[in-house]
Amino acid sequence: MVHTYKGRASMKKSIPVCLFALLLALPTTLCSQEVGIGARIGTLGIGAEAALSLNDNVVIRGGLGSFIVDFTGDYDDIEYTVTPPSLTTTLGIDLYPTGGSFRIMGGLMLRSEDIRLDSDELQAGEVIEIGDGEYDQGGSLQGELDTKSTSPFVGIGFGRHTAGGFGVTLDLGVAFVGDPDVRLTASGALAQAPNITENLETEIQGIEDDVGSYLQYWPIISFGLKIPFNLGG
């Protein structure tokens, strides 16, 4: 059976947007202590975040990120365009054990879609290897790396989002997205080639064996710029 391409609908984009809006809309009686907003860029995309200080040692923080560029990479001499999810959301807690700028962070990362893979258009007569077979039919390959859309994350950071004035922040961590389920399908004349179904299965197994253990983790490296903000007026 040929693998079909499926979109994940388990998380609507409206859910992370509402979570982020809720954080910004908390009553001023709760936010009169310390509130911070800012921008961030990194492996969670480009976006914004907001933070609410509960006390000197505990801060609630949420953020939204979007990827505006795709990436390219080769596997078995086939070049793929790698499309990250269009939206990522984080919601978690920062713990400042000493009350300074160093923090320990943990929470949930949510993604709107899985990572998509699209090969370059394969020209007829161009020989490529898929699984245990060689093919010269024209066509292309499409697929996805299916992992958990909601994942726990942990890490450390530097910089206090709710401190006064401008400042910079750094997050270093990892989200545990689980074992990937790789899916591939062929299109064009390649989809009708002999034994393509079996060799797609072999190609999938090879990808999972080669890089599956790395794909269980989503690295978090994020640089931020916080700006002064006083919700209480």
C-alpha positions as CSV (number, residue, x, y, z in Angstrom):
1,M,0.0,0.0,0.0
2,V,1.4,3.4,-1.0
3,H,1.8,5.8,1.9
4,T,-0.6,8.7,1.6
5,Y,0.1,12.2,2.7
6,K,-2.0,13.3,5.6
7,G,-2.3,16.6,7.4
8,R,-2.5,16.7,11.2
9,A,-5.6,18.3,12.5
10,S,-5.2,17.6,16.2
11,M,-4.3,21.2,17.0
12,K,-6.1,24.2,15.4
13,K,-4.1,27.4,15.1
14,S,-6.7,29.1,17.2
15,I,-5.8,27.2,20.3
16,P,-2.2,28.6,20.7
17,V,-3.4,32.0,19.7
18,C,-6.1,32.0,22.4
19,L,-3.6,30.7,25.0
20,F,-1.2,33.6,24.2
21,A,-4.0,36.2,24.2
22,L,-5.2,34.9,27.5
23,L,-1.8,35.4,29.0
24,L,-1.8,39.0,27.8
25,A,-5.3,39.6,29.0
26,L,-4.9,38.5,32.6
27,P,-6.4,41.0,35.1
28,T,-4.2,43.9,36.0
29,T,-4.6,43.0,39.7
30,L,-2.4,39.9,38.9
31,C,-0.1,41.7,36.5
32,S,0.7,44.7,38.7
33,Q,3.9,43.1,39.9
34,E,6.0,42.5,36.7
35,V,5.0,41.8,33.1
36,G,7.3,41.5,30.1
37,I,6.8,41.2,26.4
38,G,9.4,40.8,23.6
39,A,10.5,39.3,20.3
40,R,12.4,36.1,19.8
41,I,14.2,34.2,16.9
42,G,15.6,30.7,16.8
43,T,14.5,27.1,16.4
44,L,11.0,27.9,17.5
45,G,10.7,30.4,14.6
46,I,10.4,34.2,14.6
47,G,7.7,35.6,16.9
48,A,6.8,37.2,20.2
49,E,6.4,36.2,23.8
50,A,4.9,37.5,27.0
51,A,5.7,36.8,30.7
52,L,4.0,37.3,34.0
53,S,6.0,37.2,37.3
54,L,4.2,35.5,40.2
55,N,7.1,36.3,42.5
56,D,10.9,36.7,42.5
57,N,11.4,33.0,41.6
58,V,8.5,32.0,39.4
59,V,7.5,33.4,36.0
60,I,4.8,32.1,33.6
61,R,5.8,32.6,30.0
62,G,4.2,31.9,26.6
63,G,5.3,32.5,23.1
64,L,4.3,32.2,19.4
65,G,6.7,31.6,16.5
66,S,6.5,31.2,12.8
67,F,9.0,30.0,10.2
68,I,9.1,32.2,7.1
69,V,11.7,30.2,5.2
70,D,12.1,26.6,4.0
71,F,15.3,24.5,4.2
72,T,16.9,22.0,1.8
73,G,18.7,18.8,2.5
74,D,19.9,15.6,0.7
75,Y,19.2,12.0,1.6
76,D,20.4,9.2,-0.7
77,D,21.4,11.8,-3.3
78,I,17.8,13.1,-3.5
79,E,17.4,16.8,-2.6
80,Y,14.4,17.7,-0.5
81,T,12.8,20.9,0.5
82,V,12.1,20.7,4.2
83,T,9.1,22.8,5.3
84,P,8.8,23.4,9.1
85,P,5.4,23.8,10.8
86,S,3.9,27.2,10.1
87,L,3.3,27.9,13.8
88,T,4.8,26.9,17.1
89,T,3.6,27.8,20.6
90,T,5.2,27.4,24.0
91,L,3.6,27.8,27.4
92,G,5.6,27.1,30.5
93,I,7.2,28.2,33.8
94,D,10.6,29.8,34.4
95,L,12.1,29.1,37.8
96,Y,14.8,31.5,39.0
97,P,16.5,29.6,41.9
98,T,18.6,32.5,43.0
99,G,16.3,35.3,42.0
100,G,18.8,36.5,39.4
101,S,18.9,36.1,35.6
102,F,19.6,32.4,35.4
103,R,16.5,30.2,35.1
104,I,15.3,26.7,34.6
105,M,12.4,26.3,32.2
106,G,9.8,23.7,31.5
107,G,6.5,23.4,29.8
108,L,4.8,22.4,26.6
109,M,5.6,23.1,22.9
110,L,2.7,22.9,20.4
111,R,3.1,22.7,16.6
112,S,0.4,23.4,14.0
113,E,1.7,20.8,11.5
114,D,4.4,18.1,11.0
115,I,7.6,18.7,9.1
116,R,7.0,18.3,5.3
117,L,9.4,16.9,2.7
118,D,9.2,17.6,-1.0
119,S,11.8,16.4,-3.4
120,D,13.0,18.3,-6.4
121,E,11.2,17.3,-9.6
122,L,12.9,14.2,-11.0
123,Q,13.5,14.3,-14.7
124,A,12.8,11.3,-16.9
125,G,16.1,9.5,-17.6
126,E,17.7,10.7,-14.4
127,V,18.5,7.6,-12.4
128,I,17.8,7.7,-8.7
129,E,17.9,5.0,-6.0
130,I,14.9,4.4,-3.8
131,G,15.1,1.6,-1.3
132,D,16.6,-1.3,-3.1
133,G,15.6,-0.2,-6.6
134,E,16.8,2.2,-9.3
135,Y,14.3,4.4,-11.2
136,D,14.6,6.7,-14.2
137,Q,10.9,7.7,-14.4
138,G,10.0,11.3,-13.9
139,G,8.1,12.4,-10.9
140,S,8.7,13.5,-7.3
141,L,8.5,12.3,-3.7
142,Q,6.5,13.9,-1.0
143,G,6.3,13.1,2.7
144,E,6.2,14.1,6.3
145,L,7.9,13.5,9.6
146,D,5.0,12.7,11.9
147,T,5.7,13.3,15.6
148,K,3.7,14.5,18.6
149,S,2.1,17.9,18.0
150,T,2.1,18.6,21.8
151,S,5.5,17.9,23.5
152,P,7.0,18.6,26.9
153,F,10.2,20.7,26.9
154,V,12.9,21.5,29.5
155,G,16.0,23.7,29.5
156,I,17.9,26.6,31.0
157,G,17.9,30.2,30.1
158,F,19.6,33.5,30.8
159,G,17.9,36.9,31.2
160,R,14.7,37.9,33.0
161,H,11.8,38.7,30.8
162,T,10.0,40.7,33.4
163,A,12.9,42.9,34.5
164,G,12.6,46.6,33.8
165,G,14.0,48.2,30.7
166,F,15.3,46.7,27.5
167,G,17.3,43.4,27.7
168,V,18.3,40.3,25.9
169,T,17.5,36.7,26.7
170,L,18.7,33.2,25.7
171,D,16.9,29.9,25.9
172,L,18.7,26.5,25.5
173,G,16.6,23.4,25.8
174,V,15.0,20.4,24.1
175,A,11.4,19.3,23.4
176,F,10.6,15.6,23.4
177,V,8.5,15.0,20.3
178,G,8.7,11.2,20.3
179,D,9.5,8.5,17.7
180,P,9.0,9.8,14.2
181,D,6.6,8.1,11.8
182,V,8.1,8.8,8.4
183,R,5.7,8.9,5.4
184,L,6.6,9.0,1.7
185,T,4.6,8.9,-1.5
186,A,5.5,9.1,-5.1
187,S,3.8,11.2,-7.8
188,G,4.0,11.3,-11.6
189,A,5.3,8.4,-13.7
190,L,7.4,7.3,-10.7
191,A,4.2,6.4,-8.8
192,Q,3.5,3.7,-11.4
193,A,7.0,2.3,-11.5
194,P,7.6,-1.4,-10.7
195,N,8.0,-2.3,-7.0
196,I,7.8,1.4,-6.0
197,T,5.6,0.6,-3.1
198,E,8.0,-1.9,-1.6
199,N,11.0,0.3,-2.2
200,L,9.3,3.3,-0.6
201,E,8.8,1.1,2.5
202,T,12.5,0.2,2.4
203,E,13.5,3.9,2.0
204,I,11.2,4.9,4.9
205,Q,12.8,2.2,7.1
206,G,16.3,3.4,6.2
207,I,15.4,7.0,7.1
208,E,14.0,5.9,10.5
209,D,17.0,3.8,11.2
210,D,19.5,6.4,10.2
211,V,18.1,9.6,11.8
212,G,15.0,8.4,13.8
213,S,16.8,8.7,17.1
214,Y,17.7,12.3,16.5
215,L,14.3,13.2,15.3
216,Q,12.8,12.4,18.7
217,Y,14.1,15.7,20.0
218,W,13.4,19.3,18.9
219,P,16.3,21.5,19.9
220,I,15.4,24.8,21.5
221,I,17.9,27.7,20.8
222,S,16.1,31.0,21.0
223,F,17.4,34.6,21.3
224,G,15.1,37.3,22.5
225,L,14.8,41.0,23.0
226,K,12.5,42.2,25.8
227,I,11.0,45.6,25.9
228,P,9.6,47.7,28.8
229,F,5.9,47.1,29.4
230,N,3.6,48.0,32.2
231,L,0.1,46.5,31.9
232,G,-1.0,48.1,35.2
233,G,-0.5,51.6,33.8
